[in-house]
Amino acid sequence: MVKDRTLDELANFHGHLGPYVVVGYKMGVVANSKLSEDPFAKEVLVKTGPQPPISCIVDGIQYSSGCTLGKGNIQIEDKNEPEASFTSEDESLEIKLKERINSKIGETSEGNLENLAKKIYEMKAEELFEISYR
């Protein structure tokens, strides 16, 4: 099944499957659909900061969008916020995790995080994010 393969590959890339890496993955998928699938045609500013678990969003974005630290088209701002700003030539896309989803992640016990990650993977972007496209 494609879903299982995607989640397995994402877990291999990140080291485990958790909700924030899936959130980042979904952010990158949205950016690819709205801006470009070309990893050289967009940049992203991720506002999570460098501290796990929220910074796991960065790995999900790198995996799905192709924006990477190595290419230099991803920057991390230390705001401790589950949001990212993607830009291409003359378009921008702001994606912010809805507060109720972020709260649910914070309230979930360690033993249930992988199950929550799988549920997040199944959710539509509109259910997860506040999206602003310009």
C-alpha positions, 0 to 999 in steps of 0.5 A: 500500500502506498500510504504504508510505504510513504510512512515507512520511508518518512520514518526511515528518513527521520528515525521514527514516525511521530505527529510533527514529522507527518505535519511537516510532510503534509506542509511540503505536499501542500507547498508542492501542489500550490507553488512547484514540485521543483525543489530548486524553485522554492524556499521555506522559512520554518518557524519551529526553532531547533528543539524537538519535538516541534522541530521534527516538522523540518524533517518532514518538510525536507522529505516532501518538498525537497527544500533542504539545509544542504541546498540552502533553501530552508531556513529555521527561525526560533519562534517555537511555532508550527508554521512555515512560509514557502516562497517561489518567484512571485508567490508565497504560501503561509501554512500554520498548524491549527491550534486544536491539532497542535494541542492534541499532539501536546496532550497525546501520551508517548505511546500513542504518538505513532497512532496519532501520526497515522491519523494526521497523515489521513487528514485533509490539509484544510483540517490540519492547517490555516493556509494563506496563498498569495 
